Amino acid sequence: MKNTKFPLDIIFINAKNKVVSIQKNAKPLDESSLSSKGAAQYVLEVNAKLTDTWNLKSGDSISFSKI
């Protein structure tokens, strides 16, 4: 989050498109390491509190299109 100036929720997703971990409200401009609680293939960063709005939690499935 070194150069990010607003808080984010960081969603870690495994190869089967399941959410394995969420780091909520990551602090802007903070260089601390934020790791997943499980093996992840993808990371999705969204505005802070959006995972609460979506009621997203570990174990949920997520879908997306690869470009």
Distance bins in CASP14 RR format, pairs under 12 A and 6 or more apart:
PFRMAT RR
TARGET T0000
AUTHOR 0000-0000-0000
RMODE 2
METHOD distances of the structure
MODEL  1
1 7 0 0 0 0 1 0 0 0 0 0 0
1 8 1 0 0 1 0 0 0 0 0 0 0
1 9 0 0 0 0 0 1 0 0 0 0 0
1 10 0 0 0 0 1 0 0 0 0 0 0
1 23 0 0 0 0 1 0 0 0 0 0 0
1 25 0 0 0 0 0 1 0 0 0 0 0
1 26 1 0 1 0 0 0 0 0 0 0 0
1 27 1 0 0 1 0 0 0 0 0 0 0
1 28 1 0 0 1 0 0 0 0 0 0 0
1 29 1 0 0 1 0 0 0 0 0 0 0
1 30 1 0 1 0 0 0 0 0 0 0 0
1 31 1 0 0 1 0 0 0 0 0 0 0
1 32 1 0 0 1 0 0 0 0 0 0 0
1 33 0 0 0 0 0 1 0 0 0 0 0
1 34 1 0 0 1 0 0 0 0 0 0 0
1 45 0 0 0 0 1 0 0 0 0 0 0
1 48 0 0 0 0 0 1 0 0 0 0 0
2 26 0 0 0 0 0 1 0 0 0 0 0
2 27 0 0 0 0 0 1 0 0 0 0 0
2 28 0 0 0 0 1 0 0 0 0 0 0
2 29 1 0 0 1 0 0 0 0 0 0 0
2 30 1 0 0 1 0 0 0 0 0 0 0
2 31 1 0 1 0 0 0 0 0 0 0 0
2 32 0 0 0 0 1 0 0 0 0 0 0
2 33 0 0 0 0 0 1 0 0 0 0 0
2 34 0 0 0 0 0 1 0 0 0 0 0
3 28 0 0 0 0 1 0 0 0 0 0 0
3 29 1 0 0 1 0 0 0 0 0 0 0
3 30 0 0 0 0 0 1 0 0 0 0 0
3 31 0 0 0 0 1 0 0 0 0 0 0
4 10 0 0 0 0 0 1 0 0 0 0 0
4 26 1 0 0 1 0 0 0 0 0 0 0
4 27 0 0 0 0 1 0 0 0 0 0 0
4 28 1 0 1 0 0 0 0 0 0 0 0
4 29 1 0 0 1 0 0 0 0 0 0 0
4 30 0 0 0 0 1 0 0 0 0 0 0
4 31 0 0 0 0 0 1 0 0 0 0 0
4 34 0 0 0 0 0 1 0 0 0 0 0
4 45 0 0 0 0 1 0 0 0 0 0 0
4 47 0 0 0 0 0 1 0 0 0 0 0
4 48 0 0 0 0 0 1 0 0 0 0 0
5 27 0 0 0 0 0 1 0 0 0 0 0
5 28 1 0 1 0 0 0 0 0 0 0 0
5 29 1 0 0 1 0 0 0 0 0 0 0
5 30 0 0 0 0 0 1 0 0 0 0 0
6 25 0 0 0 0 0 1 0 0 0 0 0
6 26 0 0 0 0 1 0 0 0 0 0 0
6 27 0 0 0 0 0 1 0 0 0 0 0
6 28 1 0 1 0 0 0 0 0 0 0 0
6 29 0 0 0 0 1 0 0 0 0 0 0
6 30 0 0 0 0 0 1 0 0 0 0 0
6 45 0 0 0 0 0 1 0 0 0 0 0
6 46 0 0 0 0 0 1 0 0 0 0 0
6 47 1 0 0 1 0 0 0 0 0 0 0
6 48 1 0 0 1 0 0 0 0 0 0 0
6 49 0 0 0 0 0 1 0 0 0 0 0
6 50 0 0 0 0 0 1 0 0 0 0 0
7 23 0 0 0 0 0 1 0 0 0 0 0
7 24 0 0 0 0 1 0 0 0 0 0 0
7 25 1 0 1 0 0 0 0 0 0 0 0
7 26 1 0 0 1 0 0 0 0 0 0 0
7 27 1 0 0 1 0 0 0 0 0 0 0
7 28 1 0 1 0 0 0 0 0 0 0 0
7 29 0 0 0 0 0 1 0 0 0 0 0
7 30 0 0 0 0 1 0 0 0 0 0 0
7 34 0 0 0 0 0 1 0 0 0 0 0
7 45 0 0 0 0 0 1 0 0 0 0 0
7 46 0 0 0 0 0 1 0 0 0 0 0
7 47 1 0 0 1 0 0 0 0 0 0 0
7 48 1 1 0 0 0 0 0 0 0 0 0
7 49 0 0 0 0 1 0 0 0 0 0 0
7 50 0 0 0 0 0 1 0 0 0 0 0
7 51 0 0 0 0 0 1 0 0 0 0 0
8 22 0 0 0 0 0 1 0 0 0 0 0
8 23 0 0 0 0 1 0 0 0 0 0 0
8 24 0 0 0 0 1 0 0 0 0 0 0
8 25 1 0 0 1 0 0 0 0 0 0 0
8 26 1 0 1 0 0 0 0 0 0 0 0
8 27 0 0 0 0 1 0 0 0 0 0 0
8 28 0 0 0 0 1 0 0 0 0 0 0
8 29 0 0 0 0 0 1 0 0 0 0 0
8 30 0 0 0 0 0 1 0 0 0 0 0
8 34 0 0 0 0 1 0 0 0 0 0 0
8 43 0 0 0 0 0 1 0 0 0 0 0
8 44 0 0 0 0 1 0 0 0 0 0 0
8 45 1 0 1 0 0 0 0 0 0 0 0
8 46 1 0 0 1 0 0 0 0 0 0 0
8 47 1 0 0 1 0 0 0 0 0 0 0
8 48 1 0 1 0 0 0 0 0 0 0 0
8 49 0 0 0 0 1 0 0 0 0 0 0
8 50 0 0 0 0 1 0 0 0 0 0 0
8 51 0 0 0 0 1 0 0 0 0 0 0
9 19 0 0 0 0 0 1 0 0 0 0 0
9 21 0 0 0 0 0 1 0 0 0 0 0
9 22 1 0 0 1 0 0 0 0 0 0 0
9 23 1 0 0 1 0 0 0 0 0 0 0
9 24 1 0 1 0 0 0 0 0 0 0 0
9 25 1 0 0 1 0 0 0 0 0 0 0
9 26 1 0 0 1 0 0 0 0 0 0 0
9 27 0 0 0 0 0 1 0 0 0 0 0
9 34 0 0 0 0 0 1 0 0 0 0 0
9 43 0 0 0 0 0 1 0 0 0 0 0
9 44 0 0 0 0 1 0 0 0 0 0 0
9 45 1 0 0 1 0 0 0 0 0 0 0
9 46 1 0 1 0 0 0 0 0 0 0 0
9 47 1 0 0 1 0 0 0 0 0 0 0
9 48 1 0 1 0 0 0 0 0 0 0 0
9 49 1 0 0 1 0 0 0 0 0 0 0
9 50 1 0 1 0 0 0 0 0 0 0 0
9 51 1 0 1 0 0 0 0 0 0 0 0
9 52 0 0 0 0 1 0 0 0 0 0 0
9 53 0 0 0 0 1 0 0 0 0 0 0
9 54 0 0 0 0 1 0 0 0 0 0 0
9 56 0 0 0 0 1 0 0 0 0 0 0
9 57 0 0 0 0 0 1 0 0 0 0 0
10 19 0 0 0 0 0 1 0 0 0 0 0
10 20 0 0 0 0 0 1 0 0 0 0 0
10 21 0 0 0 0 1 0 0 0 0 0 0
10 22 1 0 0 1 0 0 0 0 0 0 0
10 23 1 0 1 0 0 0 0 0 0 0 0
10 24 0 0 0 0 1 0 0 0 0 0 0
10 25 0 0 0 0 1 0 0 0 0 0 0
10 26 1 0 1 0 0 0 0 0 0 0 0
10 27 0 0 0 0 0 1 0 0 0 0 0
10 30 0 0 0 0 0 1 0 0 0 0 0
10 32 0 0 0 0 0 1 0 0 0 0 0
10 33 0 0 0 0 0 1 0 0 0 0 0
10 34 1 0 1 0 0 0 0 0 0 0 0
10 35 0 0 0 0 1 0 0 0 0 0 0
10 36 0 0 0 0 1 0 0 0 0 0 0
10 37 0 0 0 0 0 1 0 0 0 0 0
10 40 0 0 0 0 1 0 0 0 0 0 0
10 42 0 0 0 0 0 1 0 0 0 0 0
10 43 1 0 0 1 0 0 0 0 0 0 0
10 44 1 0 0 1 0 0 0 0 0 0 0
10 45 1 0 1 0 0 0 0 0 0 0 0
10 46 0 0 0 0 1 0 0 0 0 0 0
10 47 0 0 0 0 0 1 0 0 0 0 0
10 48 0 0 0 0 1 0 0 0 0 0 0
10 50 0 0 0 0 0 1 0 0 0 0 0
10 51 0 0 0 0 1 0 0 0 0 0 0
10 56 0 0 0 0 0 1 0 0 0 0 0
11 17 0 0 0 0 0 1 0 0 0 0 0
11 18 0 0 0 0 0 1 0 0 0 0 0
11 19 1 0 1 0 0 0 0 0 0 0 0
11 20 0 0 0 0 1 0 0 0 0 0 0
11 21 1 0 0 1 0 0 0 0 0 0 0
11 22 1 0 1 0 0 0 0 0 0 0 0
11 23 0 0 0 0 1 0 0 0 0 0 0
11 24 0 0 0 0 1 0 0 0 0 0 0
11 26 0 0 0 0 0 1 0 0 0 0 0
11 34 0 0 0 0 0 1 0 0 0 0 0
11 36 0 0 0 0 1 0 0 0 0 0 0
11 40 0 0 0 0 1 0 0 0 0 0 0
11 42 0 0 0 0 1 0 0 0 0 0 0
11 43 1 0 0 1 0 0 0 0 0 0 0
11 44 1 0 1 0 0 0 0 0 0 0 0
11 45 1 0 0 1 0 0 0 0 0 0 0
11 46 1 0 0 1 0 0 0 0 0 0 0
11 47 0 0 0 0 0 1 0 0 0 0 0
11 48 0 0 0 0 0 1 0 0 0 0 0
11 50 0 0 0 0 1 0 0 0 0 0 0
11 51 1 0 0 1 0 0 0 0 0 0 0
11 54 0 0 0 0 1 0 0 0 0 0 0
11 56 1 0 0 1 0 0 0 0 0 0 0
11 57 0 0 0 0 0 1 0 0 0 0 0
11 58 0 0 0 0 1 0 0 0 0 0 0
11 59 0 0 0 0 0 1 0 0 0 0 0
11 60 0 0 0 0 1 0 0 0 0 0 0
11 62 1 0 0 1 0 0 0 0 0 0 0
11 64 0 0 0 0 0 1 0 0 0 0 0
12 18 0 0 0 0 1 0 0 0 0 0 0
12 19 1 0 0 1 0 0 0 0 0 0 0
12 20 1 0 1 0 0 0 0 0 0 0 0
12 21 1 0 1 0 0 0 0 0 0 0 0
12 22 1 0 0 1 0 0 0 0 0 0 0
12 23 1 0 0 1 0 0 0 0 0 0 0
12 24 0 0 0 0 0 1 0 0 0 0 0
12 34 0 0 0 0 1 0 0 0 0 0 0
12 35 0 0 0 0 1 0 0 0 0 0 0
12 36 1 1 0 0 0 0 0 0 0 0 0
12 37 1 0 0 1 0 0 0 0 0 0 0
12 38 1 0 0 1 0 0 0 0 0 0 0
12 39 0 0 0 0 1 0 0 0 0 0 0
12 40 1 1 0 0 0 0 0 0 0 0 0
12 41 0 0 0 0 1 0 0 0 0 0 0
12 42 1 0 0 1 0 0 0 0 0 0 0
12 43 1 0 1 0 0 0 0 0 0 0 0
12 44 0 0 0 0 1 0 0 0 0 0 0
12 45 0 0 0 0 0 1 0 0 0 0 0
12 51 0 0 0 0 0 1 0 0 0 0 0
12 56 0 0 0 0 0 1 0 0 0 0 0
12 58 0 0 0 0 1 0 0 0 0 0 0
12 59 0 0 0 0 0 1 0 0 0 0 0
12 60 0 0 0 0 0 1 0 0 0 0 0
12 62 0 0 0 0 0 1 0 0 0 0 0
13 19 1 0 1 0 0 0 0 0 0 0 0
13 20 1 0 0 1 0 0 0 0 0 0 0
13 21 0 0 0 0 1 0 0 0 0 0 0
13 22 0 0 0 0 1 0 0 0 0 0 0
13 36 0 0 0 0 1 0 0 0 0 0 0
13 38 0 0 0 0 0 1 0 0 0 0 0
13 39 0 0 0 0 0 1 0 0 0 0 0
13 40 1 0 1 0 0 0 0 0 0 0 0
13 41 1 0 0 1 0 0 0 0 0 0 0
13 42 1 0 1 0 0 0 0 0 0 0 0
13 43 1 0 0 1 0 0 0 0 0 0 0
13 44 1 0 0 1 0 0 0 0 0 0 0
13 45 0 0 0 0 0 1 0 0 0 0 0
13 46 0 0 0 0 0 1 0 0 0 0 0
13 56 0 0 0 0 0 1 0 0 0 0 0
13 58 0 0 0 0 0 1 0 0 0 0 0
13 59 0 0 0 0 1 0 0 0 0 0 0
13 60 0 0 0 0 1 0 0 0 0 0 0
13 61 0 0 0 0 1 0 0 0 0 0 0
13 62 1 0 1 0 0 0 0 0 0 0 0
13 63 0 0 0 0 0 1 0 0 0 0 0
13 64 0 0 0 0 1 0 0 0 0 0 0
14 20 1 0 1 0 0 0 0 0 0 0 0
14 21 0 0 0 0 1 0 0 0 0 0 0
14 36 0 0 0 0 1 0 0 0 0 0 0
14 37 0 0 0 0 0 1 0 0 0 0 0
14 38 1 0 0 1 0 0 0 0 0 0 0
14 39 1 0 0 1 0 0 0 0 0 0 0
14 40 1 0 1 0 0 0 0 0 0 0 0
14 41 1 0 1 0 0 0 0 0 0 0 0
14 42 1 0 0 1 0 0 0 0 0 0 0
14 43 0 0 0 0 0 1 0 0 0 0 0
14 58 0 0 0 0 0 1 0 0 0 0 0
14 59 0 0 0 0 1 0 0 0 0 0 0
14 60 0 0 0 0 0 1 0 0 0 0 0
14 61 0 0 0 0 0 1 0 0 0 0 0
14 62 0 0 0 0 1 0 0 0 0 0 0
15 38 0 0 0 0 0 1 0 0 0 0 0
15 39 0 0 0 0 1 0 0 0 0 0 0
15 40 0 0 0 0 1 0 0 0 0 0 0
15 41 1 0 1 0 0 0 0 0 0 0 0
15 42 0 0 0 0 1 0 0 0 0 0 0
16 39 0 0 0 0 0 1 0 0 0 0 0
16 40 0 0 0 0 0 1 0 0 0 0 0
16 41 0 0 0 0 1 0 0 0 0 0 0
16 42 0 0 0 0 0 1 0 0 0 0 0
16 59 0 0 0 0 0 1 0 0 0 0 0
16 60 0 0 0 0 0 1 0 0 0 0 0
16 61 0 0 0 0 1 0 0 0 0 0 0
16 62 0 0 0 0 0 1 0 0 0 0 0
16 63 0 0 0 0 0 1 0 0 0 0 0
17 40 0 0 0 0 0 1 0 0 0 0 0
17 41 0 0 0 0 1 0 0 0 0 0 0
17 42 0 0 0 0 1 0 0 0 0 0 0
17 44 0 0 0 0 0 1 0 0 0 0 0
17 59 0 0 0 0 0 1 0 0 0 0 0
17 60 0 0 0 0 1 0 0 0 0 0 0
17 61 1 0 1 0 0 0 0 0 0 0 0
17 62 1 0 1 0 0 0 0 0 0 0 0
17 63 1 0 0 1 0 0 0 0 0 0 0
17 64 1 0 0 1 0 0 0 0 0 0 0
17 65 0 0 0 0 0 1 0 0 0 0 0
17 66 0 0 0 0 0 1 0 0 0 0 0
18 36 0 0 0 0 0 1 0 0 0 0 0
18 38 0 0 0 0 0 1 0 0 0 0 0
18 39 0 0 0 0 0 1 0 0 0 0 0
18 40 0 0 0 0 1 0 0 0 0 0 0
18 41 0 0 0 0 0 1 0 0 0 0 0
18 42 0 0 0 0 0 1 0 0 0 0 0
18 56 0 0 0 0 0 1 0 0 0 0 0
18 57 0 0 0 0 0 1 0 0 0 0 0
18 58 0 0 0 0 1 0 0 0 0 0 0
18 59 1 0 1 0 0 0 0 0 0 0 0
18 60 1 0 0 1 0 0 0 0 0 0 0
18 61 1 0 1 0 0 0 0 0 0 0 0
18 62 1 0 0 1 0 0 0 0 0 0 0
18 63 0 0 0 0 0 1 0 0 0 0 0
19 36 0 0 0 0 1 0 0 0 0 0 0
19 37 0 0 0 0 0 1 0 0 0 0 0
19 38 0 0 0 0 0 1 0 0 0 0 0
19 40 0 0 0 0 1 0 0 0 0 0 0
19 41 0 0 0 0 0 1 0 0 0 0 0
19 42 0 0 0 0 1 0 0 0 0 0 0
19 43 0 0 0 0 0 1 0 0 0 0 0
19 44 0 0 0 0 1 0 0 0 0 0 0
19 46 0 0 0 0 0 1 0 0 0 0 0
19 51 0 0 0 0 1 0 0 0 0 0 0
19 54 0 0 0 0 0 1 0 0 0 0 0
19 55 0 0 0 0 0 1 0 0 0 0 0
19 56 1 0 0 1 0 0 0 0 0 0 0
19 57 1 0 0 1 0 0 0 0 0 0 0
19 58 1 0 1 0 0 0 0 0 0 0 0
19 59 1 0 1 0 0 0 0 0 0 0 0
19 60 1 0 1 0 0 0 0 0 0 0 0
19 61 1 0 0 1 0 0 0 0 0 0 0
19 62 1 0 1 0 0 0 0 0 0 0 0
19 63 0 0 0 0 0 1 0 0 0 0 0
19 64 0 0 0 0 0 1 0 0 0 0 0
20 35 0 0 0 0 0 1 0 0 0 0 0
20 36 1 0 1 0 0 0 0 0 0 0 0
20 37 1 0 0 1 0 0 0 0 0 0 0
20 38 1 0 1 0 0 0 0 0 0 0 0
20 39 1 0 0 1 0 0 0 0 0 0 0
20 40 1 0 1 0 0 0 0 0 0 0 0
20 41 0 0 0 0 1 0 0 0 0 0 0
20 42 0 0 0 0 1 0 0 0 0 0 0
20 43 0 0 0 0 0 1 0 0 0 0 0
20 44 0 0 0 0 0 1 0 0 0 0 0
20 56 0 0 0 0 0 1 0 0 0 0 0
20 57 0 0 0 0 0 1 0 0 0 0 0
20 58 1 0 0 1 0 0 0 0 0 0 0
20 59 1 0 0 1 0 0 0 0 0 0 0
20 60 0 0 0 0 0 1 0 0 0 0 0
20 61 0 0 0 0 0 1 0 0 0 0 0
20 62 0 0 0 0 0 1 0 0 0 0 0
21 34 0 0 0 0 1 0 0 0 0 0 0
21 35 0 0 0 0 1 0 0 0 0 0 0
21 36 1 0 1 0 0 0 0 0 0 0 0
21 37 1 0 1 0 0 0 0 0 0 0 0
21 38 1 0 1 0 0 0 0 0 0 0 0
21 39 0 0 0 0 1 0 0 0 0 0 0
21 40 1 0 0 1 0 0 0 0 0 0 0
21 42 0 0 0 0 0 1 0 0 0 0 0
21 43 0 0 0 0 1 0 0 0 0 0 0
21 44 0 0 0 0 0 1 0 0 0 0 0
21 51 0 0 0 0 0 1 0 0 0 0 0
21 56 0 0 0 0 0 1 0 0 0 0 0
21 57 0 0 0 0 0 1 0 0 0 0 0
21 58 1 0 0 1 0 0 0 0 0 0 0
21 59 0 0 0 0 1 0 0 0 0 0 0
21 60 0 0 0 0 0 1 0 0 0 0 0
22 34 0 0 0 0 0 1 0 0 0 0 0
22 36 0 0 0 0 1 0 0 0 0 0 0
22 37 0 0 0 0 1 0 0 0 0 0 0
22 38 0 0 0 0 0 1 0 0 0 0 0
22 40 0 0 0 0 0 1 0 0 0 0 0
22 43 0 0 0 0 0 1 0 0 0 0 0
22 44 0 0 0 0 1 0 0 0 0 0 0
22 45 0 0 0 0 0 1 0 0 0 0 0
22 46 0 0 0 0 1 0 0 0 0 0 0
22 48 0 0 0 0 0 1 0 0 0 0 0
22 49 0 0 0 0 0 1 0 0 0 0 0
22 50 0 0 0 0 0 1 0 0 0 0 0
22 51 1 0 1 0 0 0 0 0 0 0 0
22 52 0 0 0 0 1 0 0 0 0 0 0
22 54 0 0 0 0 0 1 0 0 0 0 0
22 55 0 0 0 0 0 1 0 0 0 0 0
22 56 1 0 0 1 0 0 0 0 0 0 0
22 57 1 0 0 1 0 0 0 0 0 0 0
22 58 1 0 0 1 0 0 0 0 0 0 0
22 59 0 0 0 0 0 1 0 0 0 0 0
22 60 0 0 0 0 1 0 0 0 0 0 0
22 62 0 0 0 0 0 1 0 0 0 0 0
23 30 0 0 0 0 0 1 0 0 0 0 0
23 32 0 0 0 0 0 1 0 0 0 0 0
23 33 0 0 0 0 0 1 0 0 0 0 0
23 34 1 0 1 0 0 0 0 0 0 0 0
23 35 0 0 0 0 1 0 0 0 0 0 0
23 36 0 0 0 0 1 0 0 0 0 0 0
23 37 0 0 0 0 1 0 0 0 0 0 0
23 38 0 0 0 0 0 1 0 0 0 0 0
23 40 0 0 0 0 0 1 0 0 0 0 0
23 43 0 0 0 0 1 0 0 0 0 0 0
23 44 0 0 0 0 0 1 0 0 0 0 0
23 45 0 0 0 0 1 0 0 0 0 0 0
23 46 0 0 0 0 0 1 0 0 0 0 0
23 48 0 0 0 0 0 1 0 0 0 0 0
23 51 0 0 0 0 1 0 0 0 0 0 0
23 58 0 0 0 0 0 1 0 0 0 0 0
24 34 0 0 0 0 0 1 0 0 0 0 0
24 45 0 0 0 0 0 1 0 0 0 0 0
24 46 0 0 0 0 0 1 0 0 0 0 0
24 47 0 0 0 0 0 1 0 0 0 0 0
24 48 1 0 0 1 0 0 0 0 0 0 0
24 49 1 0 0 1 0 0 0 0 0 0 0
24 50 0 0 0 0 1 0 0 0 0 0 0
24 51 1 0 0 1 0 0 0 0 0 0 0
24 52 1 0 0 1 0 0 0 0 0 0 0
24 53 0 0 0 0 0 1 0 0 0 0 0
24 54 0 0 0 0 0 1 0 0 0 0 0
24 56 0 0 0 0 1 0 0 0 0 0 0
24 57 0 0 0 0 0 1 0 0 0 0 0
24 58 0 0 0 0 0 1 0 0 0 0 0
25 34 0 0 0 0 0 1 0 0 0 0 0
25 46 0 0 0 0 0 1 0 0 0 0 0
25 47 0 0 0 0 0 1 0 0 0 0 0
25 48 1 0 1 0 0 0 0 0 0 0 0
25 49 1 0 0 1 0 0 0 0 0 0 0
25 50 0 0 0 0 0 1 0 0 0 0 0
25 51 0 0 0 0 1 0 0 0 0 0 0
25 52 0 0 0 0 1 0 0 0 0 0 0
26 32 0 0 0 0 1 0 0 0 0 0 0
26 33 0 0 0 0 0 1 0 0 0 0 0
26 34 1 0 1 0 0 0 0 0 0 0 0
26 35 0 0 0 0 0 1 0 0 0 0 0
26 43 0 0 0 0 0 1 0 0 0 0 0
26 45 0 0 0 0 1 0 0 0 0 0 0
26 46 0 0 0 0 0 1 0 0 0 0 0
26 47 0 0 0 0 0 1 0 0 0 0 0
26 48 1 0 0 1 0 0 0 0 0 0 0
26 49 0 0 0 0 0 1 0 0 0 0 0
26 51 0 0 0 0 0 1 0 0 0 0 0
27 34 0 0 0 0 1 0 0 0 0 0 0
27 48 0 0 0 0 1 0 0 0 0 0 0
28 47 0 0 0 0 0 1 0 0 0 0 0
28 48 0 0 0 0 1 0 0 0 0 0 0
34 40 0 0 0 0 0 1 0 0 0 0 0
34 43 0 0 0 0 1 0 0 0 0 0 0
34 45 0 0 0 0 0 1 0 0 0 0 0
35 43 0 0 0 0 0 1 0 0 0 0 0
36 42 0 0 0 0 0 1 0 0 0 0 0
36 43 1 0 0 1 0 0 0 0 0 0 0
36 44 0 0 0 0 0 1 0 0 0 0 0
36 58 0 0 0 0 1 0 0 0 0 0 0
37 58 1 0 0 1 0 0 0 0 0 0 0
37 59 0 0 0 0 0 1 0 0 0 0 0
38 58 0 0 0 0 1 0 0 0 0 0 0
38 59 0 0 0 0 0 1 0 0 0 0 0
40 58 0 0 0 0 0 1 0 0 0 0 0
40 62 0 0 0 0 0 1 0 0 0 0 0
41 62 0 0 0 0 0 1 0 0 0 0 0
41 64 0 0 0 0 0 1 0 0 0 0 0
41 66 0 0 0 0 0 1 0 0 0 0 0
42 62 0 0 0 0 1 0 0 0 0 0 0
42 63 0 0 0 0 0 1 0 0 0 0 0
42 64 0 0 0 0 1 0 0 0 0 0 0
42 66 0 0 0 0 1 0 0 0 0 0 0
43 62 0 0 0 0 0 1 0 0 0 0 0
43 64 0 0 0 0 0 1 0 0 0 0 0
44 50 0 0 0 0 0 1 0 0 0 0 0
44 51 0 0 0 0 1 0 0 0 0 0 0
44 54 0 0 0 0 0 1 0 0 0 0 0
44 56 0 0 0 0 1 0 0 0 0 0 0
44 62 1 0 0 1 0 0 0 0 0 0 0
44 63 0 0 0 0 0 1 0 0 0 0 0
44 64 1 0 0 1 0 0 0 0 0 0 0
45 51 0 0 0 0 0 1 0 0 0 0 0
46 52 0 0 0 0 0 1 0 0 0 0 0
46 53 0 0 0 0 1 0 0 0 0 0 0
46 54 0 0 0 0 1 0 0 0 0 0 0
46 56 0 0 0 0 1 0 0 0 0 0 0
46 62 0 0 0 0 0 1 0 0 0 0 0
46 64 0 0 0 0 0 1 0 0 0 0 0
47 53 0 0 0 0 1 0 0 0 0 0 0
47 54 0 0 0 0 0 1 0 0 0 0 0
49 55 0 0 0 0 0 1 0 0 0 0 0
49 56 0 0 0 0 0 1 0 0 0 0 0
50 56 0 0 0 0 1 0 0 0 0 0 0
51 57 0 0 0 0 1 0 0 0 0 0 0
51 58 0 0 0 0 0 1 0 0 0 0 0
51 60 0 0 0 0 1 0 0 0 0 0 0
51 62 0 0 0 0 0 1 0 0 0 0 0
54 60 0 0 0 0 1 0 0 0 0 0 0
54 62 0 0 0 0 1 0 0 0 0 0 0
56 62 1 0 0 1 0 0 0 0 0 0 0
END
